[in-house]
């Protein structure tokens, strides 16, 4: 008999009216199979399309779906921080709205934590070529920078599959409002002694909506946050080291 599973699925969104209905169908089916208690926390980051209306409709139809709304756009980091704060279950699972990984793998992600006693499970892509040559190069270079800056061998820092014990998120001083949030989250958890397990997953490139992860503005914001937070995160590791 498997352990009891209680999970909040946090989904950051901005202008995802084309992706959200499909996400909800897939997520509800997967969570019903692989969790005993669950909720879906939809974080609308000031969408200008029909995303908020559809999210509110879904929440009205099922109390296990909740909506957090931002009046102004804050970015991925801001959306995730709001979602983490709103999450109420024992574990927090994070995925993007466009389903870059199969949520049916939720059972395997949980199993990795249960078998190893890990506090965090971080997914990585088996094959990244589907995202295009330029974005693959950006990702390779960015992962290398994170490894170099923090001595942290996470294979796919920004992939949106992370399962974290909610108790570890309480009081975690996350600062990034942009896409550096993934690296900051993992580094701060590692600094506090969290056991991190990695799991390889099939990757599905976006087929609905538009990704901004490789836009020049997003890349510059990531690099600014990296430069700004490297001294703090390195110092934190020294302070918290046993």
N, C-alpha and C positions, 0 to 999 in steps of 0.2 A: 504494500500500500504506500503510495507516495505521500510526502509531507503536505500539509495544508498550504495552499497558495493564495495569497491575498495581494492584489496588484492594482496600482493606478497606472493606466496608460496615458501618458502626457503627449499631446500632439500640438506642436506650434504651427500656426497657420497664418498666411497672408495671401489673400486673393486665391483661394483654393476651391472655388465653387464647383469646378469640374472634377476635382479629386475627392472632395469630402464625402459625397454619397457612397462612393465605392469603398473608401477607407472604413466607413462605419459598418457597412455590410460585412466586410472581411474581418474587421476587428471583433465585432460581436460574436461571430461564429468561432473565431480562434479562442477568444477569452472564455467562452462557454465551455470549450473542450479542455482548456489547459489551466484554468484557475477556478478556485472555489468561491472566492469573493473578488469582485472586480468593479472598476469604474473607468470611464474614459473622461479625461480632462482636456477639453478643446480650448486652446488659447488663441483667440483671435487678435492678431497684432495689427489692429486698425485697418482691416480690409476695406476696400472701396467697391467690392462687387457683392454678389449675393451670399458670400460665405457666412456672415453673421446671422442672417435670417434663417438659413438652412440649419446652422448649428443650434439656434434657439428652438427651432421646430423639433429637432432631434431630442434635445434636452426635455422639452415638454412632453414628448412621447415616451421617454424612458428615464426614470430618476437616476439611473446609473450613469447617464451622460450629463456632464456639467460643463458650463461655458464660463471662461474668464475672458473679459474683453479689455483691450487697451484703447483709450481714446486717441492716442498718438502712436505712431510706429516707433518701436523701441529696438527692433532687431531680434535675431535668434536668441541671444543671451537673455535679453529682457523677457522674451516669451517663455523660455525655459524656467527662468527663476520664478516667474508668476505661477507656472504650472507646478513646479516643485513645492511651492508654498501652499498651493491649494490641494495637493494630493493627500489622501487620507488613509491609504492602505499600507500594508507592511513593506511592500516593495514598490519601486517606481520604475516603470519601463518607458523609454523614450523612443519615439519613431516619428519620422517626417510623414506628412499627409499623403505624399505621392507614392507611398509603399515601396521604398527602395529595397526592402527585404520582405520575405513572406512571413506574415504574422503567425502562420501555422507553425513556424519554428519557435514560437514562444515556449512550447513545452521543452524543446531541446536547450534553449537558453536557461530556463529554470533548472533543468536537470544538471547543467554544468555547475551552477551554484550549489545545488544539493549534493552532488558527488564530491566536490572539492572543498566545500565550506567557504567558498568565496563570498565576499561582500559586494563585489561588483563584477558583472559580466559585460565585456566590451566586444561587440561584433566587428569583424573585418571582412572585406570583400574577397572572395576567392579569385574573381576575375574583374579587373577594373577597366578593361579596354572598351566596354560598352559606353563609358562616359565621354569618349573622344580623346584624341591624342593630347591636345593642349591641356585639358583638365586633368588627365592622368599625370602629365609632367608636373603641373602645379601641385597636385596632391603628393607626388613623390618628393618634391623639394620641401614642401611644408612639413611632411612627416619627418624628413631628415633634420630640419631646423628644430623641431620639438625634441627629437632624440638628442641632438647635440646640446641644446640649451638645458635640458633637465635630466639627461642620462636615463631616459625613460623609454624602453623598447616596446611601445604600443604600435601595432602594425598599421592601424588605420584610424588615426585620431578623430577625424571629423565624421566618421560613419555614424548614421543616426540609428544605432541599435545599442542601447545601454540599459542594463538592469542594475539598480542600486538599492540597497537597504535604505528605507526612508529615514531611519534613525540617524544615518550618517549625514544626511542633507540638512538636518536641523542645526541651525547656527553656522553652517558652512559659509564663509565670507566670500561668496562669488561676486566678482566685480564686472567682468566683461558683459557688455550689452550686445556684442556682435558674435561672429562665428568662432572667435577664439574661446568661447565658453566651453566647448568640448574638451580642449586641452587643459584649460584651467580647472575644470571639474575633476578630471582624472588625476592631475598632478596634486591638487589639494587633498583628494582622497588618499592617494599614495603617501603623501606627507604625513597623514594621520594614521598610517599603518594599515589601511584597508587592503585586503587580499583581492587582487584583480585577476580574473581569468579571461582569456580571450577565446572566441569561438568564430570559426569561419562560416560565412553564409553566402549563398548565391545573391548576386546583385541584379536589380532590375532598373535600368535607366528610366527616367521620367518620361511618361507618355501624355500627361495632362498638365496644363499650366506651364509656367516658365521658372526655371531655376536662376537664382542670382548669385549662387555661391562662388562662381568663377569670374564675376564681374570685377573690373578694376577697383571700383569703390569698396566692394567687400574684401578684396585681397589687401588693399591698403589699410583697412580697418583692422584686419587680422594682424598685420605686421606691426601696426602701432600698438595694439594691445600686447603683442608678444614682447616688443621692446620695453614697454612700460612695466610689465608684470614679471619679467624674468628676475630682476633683483629681489623683489618681494617673495616670489615663490621659492627661490633658492634659499633665501634667508629663513623662510618659514620651515623648510626642510631641516636646516641646521638646528633651529630652535626646538623642533618637535622630535628630533632624533633621540632614541633611547640612550 
